[in-house]
Amino acid sequence: MVGGAGGQARVAVVGTGLIGGSVLLRLRDAGLDVAGWDPDPATRQRVREQGVSAPDTVEEAVAGRDVVFLCGPLPTLPATLARVAAATDDRCVLTDVGSTKAEVATAAGTQGLGHRFVPGHPMAGADRAGLGAANAGLLDGAAWVLCPGPTGMAAFRRLAALLIDVFHARVVPMSAPEHDSAAALASHLPHLLASALAGTVQRSALRDAVLALAAGSFSDGTRVAGGPPERTANMLLGNRERVLAELDAVRAYLDDLAEALRAGDPGKLAGRLAEGRTARAALRGRPFTAHRREFPADDHAGELAYLRELGAAGGHLTGCRVAGGAVTYTAHLPATPPLG
């Protein structure tokens, strides 16, 4: 968690809605020098009321900072990235919290920022929006995807160490395309399916009766449908091709269920339901094995290959330390043979 001069990092958060506000509050509570900026003047005033500096321009907010989190809407990220990069030192690490990664990673490469921009995505959220919904503990212990690139390993290490230290994050290193493919099933498609179920009820002639009977299964299955529609639409459109591909897979699975139900085949129906139950059971309490891995600080190719393999295998980092010309990672993998 060091800045350019070896002290604590000076951080800025651009965009202080639900996620950005939560990042901001946690950094504040950790005692870091943090500034926030939002395009809405009223939101900037509310940031000041939280005891955090909130200059009137983004350039003032990010000047002299060691790390900047970009937390605005997905469509605005490429332009915001360019604006913030122009207002910060070349040693300043830039990251985002958007739910899709390939597009912004490509924009960073086009802008020549691959050495200091690390695409990021904390896997946490809520069905509300805005600074009023932000919570300093929202991201505590979350899986936090970071997408290291071949020219940005130093930036990745600095950012990973900060996230682990301040947020107790489980840092998941992945390539941007792998993130978008995994997130399509883990996050994006659930929003689409929840909205489909809730929307079908909204159109039903028995809407009020259905809602009167709705209990845990309906509430749990439709929770994310309560989020802001514009935010969800941006997320789905930002990962459109992958979401559509996985939607086809879900349709095929639903067709299997419908065929078994139509045929009155209890064995086949139970078999398909059991597959889902197995995945659900694996969601909680999975055992992990820990290991440490060290690389020469200048072995970027070997380090990058290891990190991407770790994330693709369902692993995460809980430690990142650079000392004596070497970088050491503390990593965890699902209880299978460790990476070679």
Secondary structure, DSSP 8 states (H G I E B T S, - for coil): -B-TTSSB-EEEEE--SHHHHHHHHHHHHTT-EEEEE-SSHHHHHHHHHTT-B--SSHHHHHTT-SEEEE-S-GGGHHHHHHHHHHTS-TT-EEEE--S--HHHHHHHHHTT-TTTEE-EEES---S--SGGG--TTTTTT-EEEE---TT-HHHHHHHHHHHHHHH--EEEE--HHHHHHHHIIIIIHHHHHHHHHHHHHHHSTTHHHHHHH--HHHHHHHGGGGS-HHHHHHHHHHTHHHHHHHHHHHHHHHHHHHHHHHTT-HHHHHHHHHHHHHHHHHTSS--EEEEEEEEETT-HHHHHHHHHHHHHTT-EEEEEEEETTEEEEEEEEESS----
